[in-house]
Amino acid sequence: MSKVRKYVSEVFLELRKATWPWDPKEKGFAKYRELNESTVVVFIAMILLGAFVAVFDVSFREAFQAAQTWFGK
């Protein structure tokens, strides 16, 4: 039981050291400003990455089909 108690106390100690993505002094949605801004950045990055992959996918597919018709099947 002593090991479990030590483990739990160490976990709580580490959680106090952590930085959380919200300001405990703020109220309402302003409290989660950093979290909301980070979420928006991630969504924009995913949309841009998806568009980048889609453009290359379509262009390589067209190039492959053109090569097949050029050299024969």
N, C-alpha and C positions, 0 to 999 in steps of 0.2 A: 504494500500500500504506500510505502514511503517513496518508491520510485515513481508511482503514478502522480502523487502530490507534487514531487519535484518537477516532473515533466509539465504538468499543468501550470505551475508557477513560472517556469521558463517560457512557456508559450505566451502567457499573459505579459511577461516582461518584454518579449520580442514584439508583441502587438502594440505595446505602448511606444516602441521605437519607430514603428512604421509611420509613413506619411500617407494620409488618406486624401482622396480626390474631392474633398468637400471642406468647407469652412464651418466649424461648429458654432461660430459666433453669428452667422447669417441665418435668416429664416426663409422659408418657402423655397422656390426654385432657385433663388440667388445662392442658396447654400450649395447647390450642385453645379455651379457655373463651370468649374474646371472639368467636371465629368461630362457635362453636356457639350462643351467645346471639343473635348477629345473625341467624343462619339461622332460629332459632325466631321472632324478631320478624318477619322477612320472610314466613314461612309463615302466621303469624296475620294479618298485614296482607292477604295475598292471599285468605285465607278470608273475612275481613270484607268486602273489596271485592267478591268474587264473590257473597256473599250480598246485598249492597247492590244490585248490578246485577241479580241474579235477581229480587229483590222488585219493583224498578221495572219490569222487563221484563214480569213477570206482571201487575202492576197496570195498566200502559199497554195491554197486549193486551186485558185485560178491558174497560177503558174504551173502547177503539177498537171492540170488538165490540158493546158496548152502544150506542155512538153509531151504528153501522151499522144495528142493529135499530130504533133510535129514529127515524132519518131515512130509513130504507129504503135498499135497495142501489142 
